[in-house]
Structures are given as structure tokens and as C-alpha cells.
């Protein structure tokens, strides 16, 4: 979740600076935002979808195993 959210934050920060805030394009803030965006894009594009898949698989496994726990419970 951290990687997905921080990737989007870095991407939006660059867009915010390019809109004219903090000196706009060509400023030191823009140079830093480009570096942040270079890191943020892989975070956003790979971590987000993979964590959603992991959540789905864990939910499915826990739902299927819940019936086994109930079936073989002592109580």
C-alpha cells in the first residue's frame, strides 16, 4: 500500500510543479520532481496491481480454508 500511494504522490507532485507551482518547469523543484517521478512510476504501476492480486488470493484462500476449520473443529 505504501508503494502504491507514494508512487501516485510523486507523480502528482511533478504535475503540480509543472502547473507553475514552486517555480514551474526548469526549476530545482522540477528537477527533483522528475527524479521522484522516475521512482514513482514503477512503484505505482507495479506495486499497486500486485498488492491487489495478493489481497484477492489471500481472501480466497482464507474463505476456502474457513470451511475446513469449521468442519474439523472440536467444538
NORWODA-V803365 format. One line per field, one symbol per residue. burial: # if it has 16 or more other ideal C-beta (glycine too) atoms within 10 Angstrom, else .. A space follows every 50 residues. Layout:
burial = ???
//
This chain:
burial = ..##.##..##.##..#...........##..#..##..#..##..##.. .........................
//
